Structure formats: structure tokens, C-alpha cells
Amino acid sequence: MLYFFLSIHQQNHDNLKEATQTAKRSLELGNEAAKIKLGEIQEDEKLMKEGFNALKKKVDSGDMHYANSLGYAYEFGIGTSLSIKEAMKYYEMAAKTK
């Protein structure tokens, strides 16, 4: 999980090379959700969709650590159709998680 969130931080700070390496490491460790970051960086729709599905599966199974990232995916249509309604739903879930 650490590498997934580190890749987000690196991407947000325009460290795309490091973000790519970190997302790949997360994927190597079995975190399929990292595909959404790799897809976003590499502009690969297939990876974004696979990553979105992995994120949704994690949240649906109760792992609320990923709820904010799922909300972001919905808000910006990354790997899925853009939906502000769904984005707000997952942002609210994330906000309620302690």
C-alpha cells in the first residue's frame, strides 16, 4: 500500500520517473490498484481501467484506505466514466474513515 500512495505523491510533484518506478514496485508486490497510476502516467487506457477495477474491488471489500483515490478516479474519469455523484460518495467514505 505504501508504494501506491508514494507514487501518487511523486506524480503530484511532477516526479514522473520516480512515480512510474514506485507504481511498478507496488504492482510487483501484488497491488493491482497501482495500474491506475501507471496508466495515468503512461496515458494507457487499458491500465487505467484495470487499476480502477482493482481500486473499486479494494474499497468494496472494505479497504477504505483507497476510497479517496476511487473518488478521484470518478471525479476525473480515470479508468471509468466521470461521475461527480460517485466521486462525492467515495470522498465522503474516505472522510469518515479514521
Secondary structure by P-SEA (a helix, b strand, c coil): caaaaaaaaaaaacaaaaaaaaaaaaaaaccccaaaaaaaaaccaaaaaaaaaaaaaaaaaccccaaaaaaaaaaacccccccaaaaaaaaaaaaacc
